Amino acid sequence: MESAVGLDRKTCERASRARDPRFDGRFFIGVTTTRIYCRPICPAVAPRPANKHYFPTAAAAAEAGFRPCLRCRPEAAPGTPAWLGTSTTVRRGLALIQAGALDEGSVDELAVRLGVGSRHLHRLFVQHLGASPVAVAQTRRLHFAKRLLDETDLGMTEIALASGFGSVRRFNDAFRDTYQRSPSEIRRGRPGPLPSGPESGIRSRHQPTAALRFRLAYRPPYDFDGVLSFLATRAVPGVEGVESGVYRRVVRAGGQLGTIAVRHVAAARAIELELRHPDPRVAFGVVQRVRALFDLGADPAPIALAFRDDPMLAACVAAAPGQRLPGAFDPFELAVRAVLGQQVSVAAARTFAARLAARHGTALPTPADGLTHAFPDAAALAAAPLDGVGLTGARVRTLQGLARAVADGSVRFDDDPDDVRRALLALPGFGPWTVEYVMLRGVGDPDAFPAGDLALRKRLAGTGHGPVSERALAARAESWRPWRGYAVFHLWRSLATTPSKRERSV
């Protein structure tokens, strides 16, 4: 493959010569003389251009017979952007594979979930990603296992299970086939610092209360302070909190509770995740959810380029480069909190959410750092008596209808975005604004857009004028596709006036 998706060979060559971190993870370089593939930021001596092949994904390089570089560690690169390629099916398929759809299920089952045939799914993946669904899943397992080998002292069985191999034998065979050495040999030759900064993670023997730490890379620039400020304002007491530049929350994974702590490591162009959980097998799933929460897969360069011809948004980008979509660790929790925030202030919504967690959530066995409870899941909330929380009867019915729909599978947040929209809109109490807010933060749809938002309509009208119409706002936003969600957060952030009650609840 002579070029990566969306990039020609000349662009890839220039980016690799400059070792530009903004292109890290957008393509990989296969070196024909060594049969090794690298990140664009690899510190090794650059090969001759004639000896390079460019691939859109690590899986595509692996499919072509190249093995990962042990120096630049492709497994530590930022993730593939969610909008890579033009196929919604591929985008959804990638998300499901990242969530483990092929760890136990088959490609045929994945294709059924996506509403296409397995052969067509294979063709789409090869067209847009340069690799089959199976190859993408295999590369995902290998990369995560390699990180656990390098960054923890977990045992081989724990690593094999945590990375989705199912057995130590399959784990060992995959490493010998790919790296031409065993996992034990890989661990004995642990690498030095990552090319992007200080060494990733720590090496401590795992105990039930011990921490696993990971460095999760992003493409700069990244407005971490902006994301942290947004999350801090909305943090639910007892469930999550922000203090001294660190975001903490209780997480439910694998049927058990644990905690995470996230901080920014600017010099490494990464965030550091600390996970404390009794079962290390949940690590991969937690990492993926944290990546979604902090929108680490975003590529700010094409987003900024799309906004440069709009004077208002161009000014917003200049004021806050690296804007991200603050996501959610749990889409169901985010949907509940969106309902709680309807027509009330942020402070009131936090109070309601804290009461729900304290009364109907699960207590953390050992409270720490102000964290005491996990937010109630759908099954618990569907059966919970919600009187005394301070909600209106209509709001209670909306919450319980949502909880029942999620518990019985009527609403699945990993379905096609249009299907999620339709399912949410069919629920009582879910209007277009609430649904689009859930799509933005809970589902991570970069093009979700609440066209009826009063704050946005006022922002476009300018000082001293009444809000523009919903139709006018939607028409203006057409030029912002497919990143209207980023435009929303840029404009919300740029608001200089005090919003109304409804606007304050976003």
C-alpha positions as CSV (number, residue, x, y, z in Angstrom):
1,M,0.0,0.0,0.0
2,E,1.7,3.2,-1.2
3,S,-0.2,5.7,1.0
4,A,-2.2,5.8,4.2
5,V,-5.9,6.6,4.3
6,G,-6.3,10.4,3.6
7,L,-2.5,10.9,3.1
8,D,-0.5,10.7,0.0
9,R,3.0,9.2,-0.1
10,K,4.7,12.6,-0.2
11,T,2.9,13.7,2.9
12,C,3.8,10.5,4.7
13,E,7.5,10.9,3.7
14,R,7.6,14.5,4.9
15,A,5.9,13.7,8.2
16,S,8.2,10.7,8.9
17,R,11.4,12.8,8.1
18,A,10.2,15.4,10.5
19,R,9.1,12.8,13.1
20,D,6.0,15.0,13.5
21,P,4.0,13.7,16.5
22,R,0.8,15.0,15.0
23,F,0.9,12.1,12.5
24,D,1.7,9.5,15.1
25,G,-0.8,6.6,14.7
26,R,-2.2,8.0,11.5
27,F,0.1,5.8,9.5
28,F,2.9,3.2,10.0
29,I,6.1,2.7,8.0
30,G,7.1,-0.8,6.8
31,V,10.9,-1.1,6.1
32,T,11.5,-3.7,3.4
33,T,15.1,-4.4,4.3
34,T,14.3,-5.4,7.9
35,R,10.6,-6.4,7.6
36,I,9.9,-4.2,10.6
37,Y,7.1,-1.6,10.9
38,C,7.5,1.7,12.9
39,R,5.7,4.8,14.0
40,P,6.5,8.1,12.2
41,I,8.3,9.3,15.3
42,C,10.7,6.3,15.5
43,P,14.1,7.5,16.6
44,A,16.0,5.0,14.5
45,V,18.0,6.1,11.5
46,A,15.5,6.7,8.7
47,P,15.6,4.2,5.9
48,R,15.9,5.2,2.2
49,P,12.5,6.2,0.8
50,A,12.7,3.4,-1.7
51,N,12.7,0.9,1.2
52,K,9.6,2.3,2.8
53,H,6.0,1.2,2.5
54,Y,3.2,3.2,4.2
55,F,0.2,1.6,5.9
56,P,-2.9,3.1,7.4
57,T,-3.0,0.8,10.4
58,A,-0.6,-1.4,12.3
59,A,-2.8,-4.3,11.4
60,A,-2.3,-3.6,7.7
61,A,1.5,-3.6,8.2
62,A,1.2,-6.9,10.1
63,E,-0.9,-8.4,7.3
64,A,1.8,-7.5,4.8
65,G,4.4,-9.5,6.8
66,F,6.1,-6.8,8.8
67,R,6.7,-7.2,12.6
68,P,6.5,-4.4,15.2
69,C,9.6,-2.3,16.0
70,L,10.8,-2.9,19.5
71,R,12.3,0.6,19.7
72,C,9.4,2.9,18.9
73,R,6.8,0.4,20.1
74,P,3.8,0.7,17.7
75,E,1.6,-0.6,20.5
76,A,2.0,2.7,22.3
77,A,0.9,4.9,19.4
78,P,-2.3,6.9,19.6
79,G,-5.4,5.0,18.5
80,T,-6.8,5.1,15.0
81,P,-9.2,8.0,14.7
82,A,-12.9,6.9,14.9
83,W,-13.6,8.7,11.6
84,L,-10.8,6.9,9.6
85,G,-12.2,6.0,6.2
86,T,-15.6,6.9,5.0
87,S,-17.5,3.8,6.1
88,T,-19.8,4.0,9.1
89,T,-19.8,0.2,9.1
90,V,-16.0,0.2,9.5
91,R,-16.2,2.8,12.2
92,R,-18.7,0.8,14.2
93,G,-16.9,-2.5,13.5
94,L,-13.6,-1.0,14.9
95,A,-15.4,0.2,18.0
96,L,-16.9,-3.3,18.6
97,I,-13.6,-5.0,18.0
98,Q,-11.9,-2.7,20.5
99,A,-14.7,-3.6,23.0
100,G,-13.8,-7.3,22.5
101,A,-16.4,-8.5,20.0
102,L,-14.0,-10.9,18.4
103,D,-12.4,-12.2,21.6
104,E,-15.2,-14.7,22.0
105,G,-17.5,-14.0,19.0
106,S,-16.9,-14.7,15.3
107,V,-16.7,-12.4,12.3
108,D,-20.1,-13.8,11.1
109,E,-21.6,-12.6,14.4
110,L,-19.9,-9.2,14.1
111,A,-21.2,-8.9,10.6
112,V,-24.8,-9.6,11.8
113,R,-24.5,-6.9,14.4
114,L,-23.4,-4.5,11.7
115,G,-26.1,-5.5,9.3
116,V,-23.9,-6.7,6.5
117,G,-22.5,-10.0,5.2
118,S,-19.2,-11.3,6.5
119,R,-17.6,-11.1,3.0
120,H,-18.7,-7.5,2.5
121,L,-17.4,-6.6,6.0
122,H,-14.0,-8.2,5.1
123,R,-13.9,-6.1,1.8
124,L,-14.8,-2.9,3.7
125,F,-12.0,-3.4,6.3
126,V,-9.4,-4.1,3.7
127,Q,-10.5,-1.1,1.7
128,H,-10.5,1.3,4.6
129,L,-7.9,-0.1,7.0
130,G,-5.8,-2.4,4.8
131,A,-6.5,-5.4,7.0
132,S,-9.3,-7.9,7.8
133,P,-11.4,-7.8,10.9
134,V,-9.5,-10.8,12.3
135,A,-6.1,-9.1,11.6
136,V,-7.3,-6.0,13.4
137,A,-8.4,-8.0,16.4
138,Q,-5.2,-10.0,16.5
139,T,-3.0,-6.8,16.3
140,R,-5.1,-5.3,19.1
141,R,-4.5,-8.3,21.3
142,L,-0.8,-8.4,20.6
143,H,-0.3,-4.7,21.2
144,F,-2.1,-4.7,24.5
145,A,-0.3,-7.8,25.6
146,K,3.1,-6.2,24.6
147,R,2.3,-3.2,26.8
148,L,1.4,-5.4,29.8
149,L,4.7,-7.3,29.3
150,D,6.7,-4.0,29.2
151,E,4.8,-2.0,31.8
152,T,3.7,-4.5,34.5
153,D,4.9,-7.6,36.3
154,L,1.7,-9.5,35.7
155,G,2.1,-13.2,35.1
156,M,1.9,-14.7,31.6
157,T,-1.5,-16.3,32.2
158,E,-3.0,-13.0,33.5
159,I,-1.6,-11.2,30.5
160,A,-2.9,-13.8,28.0
161,L,-6.4,-13.6,29.5
162,A,-6.4,-9.8,29.9
163,S,-5.5,-9.2,26.3
164,G,-8.2,-11.6,25.0
165,F,-6.1,-14.6,23.9
166,G,-8.1,-17.1,25.9
167,S,-5.1,-19.4,26.5
168,V,-1.4,-19.1,27.2
169,R,-0.6,-21.4,24.3
170,R,-2.3,-19.1,21.8
171,F,-0.6,-16.1,23.5
172,N,2.8,-17.7,23.2
173,D,2.3,-18.8,19.6
174,A,1.2,-15.3,18.5
175,F,4.3,-13.7,20.0
176,R,6.6,-16.2,18.4
177,D,4.9,-15.7,15.0
178,T,5.0,-11.9,15.2
179,Y,8.1,-11.0,17.2
180,Q,10.1,-14.2,16.6
181,R,10.7,-14.6,20.3
182,S,8.7,-15.7,23.3
183,P,6.8,-13.4,25.7
184,S,9.5,-14.2,28.4
185,E,12.2,-13.1,26.0
186,I,10.3,-9.9,25.2
187,R,10.0,-9.2,29.0
188,R,13.7,-9.8,29.6
189,G,14.5,-7.2,27.0
190,R,12.2,-4.5,28.3
191,P,12.6,-1.2,26.4
192,G,14.0,2.1,27.6
193,P,12.0,5.3,27.5
194,L,9.3,5.8,24.8
195,P,10.4,8.1,22.0
196,S,7.7,10.5,23.0
197,G,8.9,11.0,26.6
198,P,9.6,9.3,29.9
199,E,9.2,5.6,30.3
200,S,5.6,4.5,30.1
201,G,4.1,2.9,33.2
202,I,5.6,1.2,36.3
203,R,6.7,-2.4,37.1
204,S,5.1,-3.5,40.3
205,R,4.0,-7.0,41.2
206,H,0.2,-7.0,40.9
207,Q,-1.8,-7.4,44.1
208,P,-5.6,-6.8,44.5
209,T,-4.9,-3.3,45.7
210,A,-1.8,-2.6,43.6
211,A,-1.9,-0.2,40.7
212,L,-1.4,-0.8,37.0
213,R,-0.2,2.3,35.2
214,F,-0.3,3.0,31.5
215,R,0.7,5.9,29.3
216,L,-2.0,6.6,26.7
217,A,-0.7,8.7,23.9
218,Y,-2.6,11.4,22.0
219,R,-1.9,13.6,18.9
220,P,-1.0,17.1,20.0
221,P,-2.2,19.7,20.7
222,Y,-4.4,18.5,23.5
223,D,-6.3,20.9,25.8
224,F,-6.2,18.7,28.9
225,D,-6.9,21.6,31.2
226,G,-10.1,22.3,29.3
227,V,-11.3,18.7,29.5
228,L,-10.4,18.5,33.2
229,S,-12.2,21.8,34.0
230,F,-15.4,20.5,32.2
231,L,-15.3,17.2,34.1
232,A,-14.5,18.9,37.4
233,T,-17.5,21.2,37.1
234,R,-19.8,18.2,36.6
235,A,-18.1,15.6,38.9
236,V,-20.5,13.6,41.0
237,P,-19.4,13.6,44.7
238,G,-18.5,10.1,45.8
239,V,-18.4,8.7,42.3
240,E,-15.7,11.0,40.8
241,G,-13.6,14.0,41.5
242,V,-10.8,16.3,40.3
243,E,-8.1,17.6,42.6
244,S,-4.6,18.9,41.9
245,G,-4.8,18.1,38.2
246,V,-5.9,14.5,38.7
247,Y,-9.2,13.0,37.7
248,R,-10.4,10.1,39.8
249,R,-13.5,7.9,39.7
250,V,-15.0,4.6,40.8
251,V,-15.3,2.0,37.9
252,R,-17.4,-1.1,37.6
253,A,-15.7,-3.8,35.4
254,G,-15.9,-7.5,35.3
255,G,-18.6,-7.5,38.0
256,Q,-16.3,-5.8,40.5
257,L,-15.4,-2.3,41.6
258,G,-12.1,-0.5,41.3
259,T,-10.8,3.0,40.8
260,I,-8.9,5.0,38.2
261,A,-6.8,8.1,38.4
262,V,-5.8,10.1,35.3
263,R,-3.2,12.8,35.0
264,H,-1.5,14.7,32.2
265,V,2.1,14.0,31.2
266,A,2.6,16.8,28.8
267,A,6.3,16.0,28.1
268,A,5.3,12.5,26.9
269,R,2.3,13.7,24.9
270,A,0.2,11.3,26.9
271,I,-2.1,10.9,29.9
272,E,-1.2,8.4,32.6
273,L,-3.9,6.1,33.8
274,E,-3.6,4.4,37.2
275,L,-6.0,1.4,37.6
276,R,-6.7,-0.3,40.9
277,H,-8.9,-3.3,40.5
278,P,-8.9,-6.9,41.9
279,D,-9.0,-8.5,38.4
280,P,-6.3,-7.5,35.9
281,R,-8.3,-9.0,33.1
282,V,-10.5,-5.9,33.0
283,A,-7.5,-3.7,32.1
284,F,-8.0,-3.6,28.4
285,G,-11.7,-2.7,28.6
286,V,-10.9,0.0,31.2
287,V,-8.2,1.5,29.0
288,Q,-10.5,1.7,26.0
289,R,-13.2,3.4,28.1
290,V,-10.7,5.9,29.4
291,R,-9.5,6.6,25.9
292,A,-13.2,7.4,25.0
293,L,-13.6,9.6,28.1
294,F,-10.6,11.8,27.2
295,D,-11.2,11.5,23.4
296,L,-7.6,10.3,22.9
297,G,-8.3,9.1,19.3
298,A,-9.0,12.5,17.9
299,D,-6.8,14.1,15.3
300,P,-7.0,17.9,15.9
301,A,-5.2,18.9,12.6
302,P,-8.1,18.0,10.1
303,I,-10.7,19.4,12.6
304,A,-8.9,22.8,12.8
305,L,-8.5,22.8,9.0
306,A,-12.3,22.2,8.6
307,F,-13.0,25.3,10.8
308,R,-10.5,27.7,9.4
309,D,-12.9,29.3,6.9
310,D,-15.5,30.1,9.6
311,P,-14.2,33.3,11.4
312,M,-16.0,32.5,14.6
313,L,-14.7,28.9,14.9
314,A,-11.3,29.9,13.6
315,A,-11.0,32.3,16.6
316,C,-12.2,29.5,18.9
317,V,-9.6,27.1,17.7
318,A,-6.9,29.8,18.1
319,A,-8.0,30.4,21.7
320,A,-8.3,26.7,22.6
321,P,-6.2,24.5,20.3
322,G,-6.6,20.8,20.9
323,Q,-10.2,21.0,22.0
324,R,-11.6,17.5,22.7
325,L,-15.0,16.0,23.3
326,P,-15.2,15.3,27.1
327,G,-16.8,11.8,26.9
328,A,-18.1,9.4,29.5
329,F,-16.8,6.2,31.1
330,D,-20.3,4.7,31.1
331,P,-22.8,5.8,28.4
332,F,-25.8,4.8,30.6
333,E,-24.5,6.9,33.5
334,L,-24.1,9.8,31.1
335,A,-27.7,9.4,29.8
336,V,-29.0,9.4,33.3
337,R,-27.1,12.5,34.2
338,A,-28.3,14.2,31.0
339,V,-31.9,13.6,32.2
340,L,-31.0,14.9,35.7
341,G,-29.6,18.0,34.1
342,Q,-32.8,19.0,32.2
343,Q,-34.0,22.5,33.1
344,V,-31.7,22.7,36.2
345,S,-28.3,24.0,37.0
346,V,-25.1,21.9,37.0
347,A,-25.0,22.1,40.8
348,A,-28.5,20.7,41.1
349,A,-27.8,18.0,38.6
350,R,-24.7,16.9,40.6
351,T,-26.7,16.8,43.8
352,F,-29.4,14.6,42.2
353,A,-26.7,12.3,40.8
354,A,-24.9,12.0,44.1
355,R,-28.1,11.1,45.9
356,L,-28.8,8.4,43.3
357,A,-25.3,7.0,43.7
358,A,-25.4,7.0,47.5
359,R,-28.9,5.4,47.8
360,H,-28.8,3.0,44.9
361,G,-25.2,2.6,43.8
362,T,-22.7,0.0,45.1
363,A,-20.4,1.0,47.9
364,L,-16.7,0.9,47.3
365,P,-15.2,-1.7,49.7
366,T,-12.4,0.7,50.8
367,P,-13.3,4.3,50.2
368,A,-10.3,6.5,49.2
369,D,-9.7,10.0,47.9
370,G,-13.3,11.0,48.4
371,L,-14.6,8.0,46.3
372,T,-17.3,6.0,48.0
373,H,-19.8,4.6,45.5
374,A,-20.2,3.3,41.9
375,F,-23.1,4.9,40.0
376,P,-26.0,2.5,39.8
377,D,-26.2,0.3,36.7
378,A,-29.4,0.0,34.6
379,A,-30.8,-3.1,36.4
380,A,-30.4,-1.5,39.8
381,L,-31.9,1.8,38.7
382,A,-34.8,0.1,37.0
383,A,-35.9,-1.6,40.2
384,A,-35.0,1.3,42.6
385,P,-37.6,3.4,44.4
386,L,-36.7,7.0,43.4
387,D,-38.9,8.9,45.7
388,G,-37.0,11.2,48.1
389,V,-34.3,12.0,45.6
390,G,-36.0,15.3,44.8
391,L,-37.1,14.5,41.2
392,T,-40.4,15.2,39.7
393,G,-42.7,12.3,38.8
394,A,-42.1,12.9,35.1
395,R,-38.4,12.8,35.6
396,V,-38.6,9.6,37.6
397,R,-40.6,7.9,34.9
398,T,-38.1,9.0,32.3
399,L,-35.2,7.6,34.3
400,Q,-36.9,4.3,34.9
401,G,-38.0,4.0,31.3
402,L,-34.4,4.6,30.2
403,A,-33.1,2.0,32.8
404,R,-35.5,-0.6,31.7
405,A,-34.7,-0.1,28.0
406,V,-31.0,-0.4,28.6
407,A,-31.4,-3.4,30.9
408,D,-33.6,-5.3,28.4
409,G,-31.4,-4.4,25.4
410,S,-34.0,-2.1,23.7
411,V,-31.3,0.6,23.9
412,R,-27.7,-0.4,23.1
413,F,-25.2,2.4,23.0
414,D,-22.8,0.5,20.7
415,D,-25.5,0.2,18.0
416,D,-25.4,2.3,14.9
417,P,-25.7,5.9,15.9
418,D,-28.9,6.5,14.0
419,D,-30.4,3.4,15.7
420,V,-29.3,4.8,19.1
421,R,-30.9,8.2,18.3
422,R,-34.2,6.5,17.3
423,A,-34.3,4.3,20.3
424,L,-33.6,7.2,22.7
425,L,-36.1,9.5,21.0
426,A,-38.8,6.8,21.5
427,L,-38.4,7.0,25.2
428,P,-40.6,9.4,27.2
429,G,-38.8,12.5,28.3
430,F,-36.0,12.4,25.6
431,G,-36.2,15.3,23.3
432,P,-33.7,16.1,20.5
433,W,-31.4,18.2,22.7
434,T,-31.0,15.5,25.3
435,V,-30.5,12.8,22.7
436,E,-27.8,14.8,20.9
437,Y,-26.0,15.6,24.2
438,V,-26.0,11.8,24.9
439,M,-24.7,11.2,21.4
440,L,-21.9,13.7,21.9
441,R,-20.6,12.6,25.2
442,G,-22.0,9.1,25.8
443,V,-21.6,7.7,22.3
444,G,-18.8,9.9,21.2
445,D,-20.3,10.8,17.9
446,P,-18.1,13.6,16.5
447,D,-20.9,15.0,14.3
448,A,-23.7,15.0,16.9
449,F,-25.3,18.4,17.0
450,P,-28.1,19.9,19.2
451,A,-29.4,22.4,16.7
452,G,-32.0,23.6,19.2
453,D,-29.5,24.6,21.8
454,L,-30.3,28.2,22.9
455,A,-26.8,29.0,23.9
456,L,-25.5,28.1,20.4
457,R,-28.2,30.1,18.8
458,K,-27.4,33.2,20.9
459,R,-23.7,32.8,20.2
460,L,-24.2,32.9,16.5
461,A,-26.5,35.9,16.7
462,G,-23.9,38.0,18.4
463,T,-24.2,40.6,21.3
464,G,-27.3,42.5,21.4
465,H,-29.3,40.3,19.0
466,G,-31.9,37.7,19.6
467,P,-31.0,34.0,19.0
468,V,-30.9,32.8,15.4
469,S,-33.4,30.2,14.4
470,E,-32.8,26.5,14.7
471,R,-32.9,26.2,11.0
472,A,-30.3,29.0,10.5
473,L,-28.0,27.3,13.0
474,A,-28.3,23.9,11.3
475,A,-27.6,25.5,7.9
476,R,-24.5,27.3,9.3
477,A,-23.3,24.0,10.8
478,E,-23.4,22.1,7.5
479,S,-19.9,23.4,6.7
480,W,-18.6,22.0,10.0
481,R,-19.4,18.3,9.2
482,P,-18.3,15.7,10.1
483,W,-17.0,17.5,13.3
484,R,-20.0,19.5,14.4
485,G,-19.6,18.1,17.9
486,Y,-16.2,19.8,18.2
487,A,-17.8,23.0,17.0
488,V,-20.4,22.7,19.8
489,F,-17.8,22.5,22.5
490,H,-15.7,25.3,21.0
491,L,-18.7,27.6,21.0
492,W,-19.9,26.5,24.4
493,R,-16.5,27.3,25.8
494,S,-16.3,30.6,24.1
495,L,-19.6,31.9,25.7
496,A,-18.9,35.1,27.6
497,T,-22.4,35.6,29.1
498,T,-24.0,33.6,31.9
499,P,-26.2,31.0,30.3
500,S,-29.8,30.3,31.2
501,K,-30.8,27.4,33.4
502,R,-31.1,25.0,30.5
503,E,-27.7,26.1,29.1
504,R,-26.0,25.8,32.5
505,S,-26.9,22.1,32.6
506,V,-24.8,21.1,29.6
